[in-house]
């Protein structure tokens, strides 16, 4: 039985072309960064390899498909770490590499390098933590070391080459892990606090109780989240506070104190303070009495010494006059 030849349907050609373009564009878009890994250098290099011309043969005719040499990435970096932002790979036709840095709440800064005369320039750049990773004529990557909260913002690299303009825009988000504490106050309420985190954390309790959670923005992009809970109708002796954050999760456990224990502790503290104050007063009184006795003894000794001196002088005066008047030897020598 002879095989019949099937001719391609004309409406499939546009669909195949669109699918090919979408697949290439999707492969060229950069992926988001993760905490603890500031950049994915190899992925960015692969992204920029799409800045070339691809050819496809349809029905024996050559048709070229030029993809846009533009990429965007959302990058998340831990505070106090080092971040490296890559630019398009080495292009022999590149003329000028320009970084436009726009941190949050700061004026934009521009760093540029011309390859024809190997000159670098910058405008309105005052942050010394942002610099070229190495020699810009060899590697136009930008580094931030260390990363601070104020480095949130947009970072765009543009390469002007003979065969076109290539660019990559990074949307940088700085992550700050919160400081987690768990304690029970004097009223018996348990407090779980996730202080100064960015973005804000989420707090969960085990077991669930009557809780009230509040957020307090600190003005520098960080947020303190505090949750207060109590369990009146439940016999709960241990509770746990779980804090969920993009930088990592943390759980703390606490053994609750009953109302009698809290009252006993309060009574103990009050009693201890009372006895401490009493001992302190007694020491002050005893010390004052000792100083007073010492002062009085010194005065008594001084008076006795003065009285003894006066008596001795009075006793010596008659004897001296008697000796002077009735001493014949003295009289003879005098004559």
C-alpha positions, 0 to 999 in steps of 0.5 A: 500500500503506497504511503501518502505524503502529508503536507504541513498545515499552514496555521502551525508555522506561527504557533511554532515560531511563537513557542520557540521565542517564548522558550528562549526568552524564558531561558534568558530570564535570571532567577531570584537569589536566595539567602546565603548565596548572593549571585548565580554567576554561571546562570547570568553568563548563560543568560547573556549568551542569548544576545546572539542571532539564531537562525531557523529554516522554514520551508527551505528559507533562512529566517533570523530571530534576534532576541532582546539582550535584556535581563532582570533579576530579583536578588535577596542578600543577607546583611553583612555579607558580600554580594557580586552583581555580574554584567554581560560576559566579555564582548570583544566589541564592547566600548563602554560599561556603565553601572547605574546604582540607585539604593533606597532613599539615596541619590543615584550613582554612576560608574563607567569604564571605557575600553578604548582608552581604559578609563574609569569614571564615577559620578555622585558615588560616596559609598566605599562599600560599592566598587568594582570586583576587580579590574573593570577592563577584565571583569565589569562585575560590581561588588557590595562588601559588606551589604547594609540595609541601605543597599536596597534598590535597583542596580543596572549594568549596560554594555554598549557594543558595536553589535548592540546594547546589552543590559541586566537590572538587579532588584536587590533586597537586603534580608535581616534575621530577627532576634528572637526572645521568649519570656513570661512577665509578672502577670503570667503573660508569655511574650514572644518577640522577633526584633528588628527583622527584615522583612517582618517575621511570623509567630506561631504558638504551640498550643494555641492560646489567647494571643495578641500580635503587633508589628512595630516598624523601626524606620530603617526597613526593619520590623519588630513583631511581638506576640503576647499569649495566655492560657486561662482555661487550659492546664498548660505547663509548657509552650513553644514559640515558632518564628518563621522568617525567610532567613531561617526558622527558629523555635523556643520553649518555655516552662510556665510558672503558675500563679502561686509560683509567681506570687511566691517569687514576688514575695521572695523578691520583696522579702529579700529586698527588705532584709537587704535594706535592713542589713544595710541600715544596721551597717550604717548605724554600727559604722556611725557609732564606731566613728563617734566613739573613735572621735570621742576617745581621741578628744578624751586622750587629748584632754588628759594629755593637756591636763597632765602637762599642766599639773607637771608644770605646776609641780615643777615650779615651786621646786625650781624656785626653792632650788634657786634660792637655797643652793649655796653652791649656786650663790658662791659661783654667782659671787 
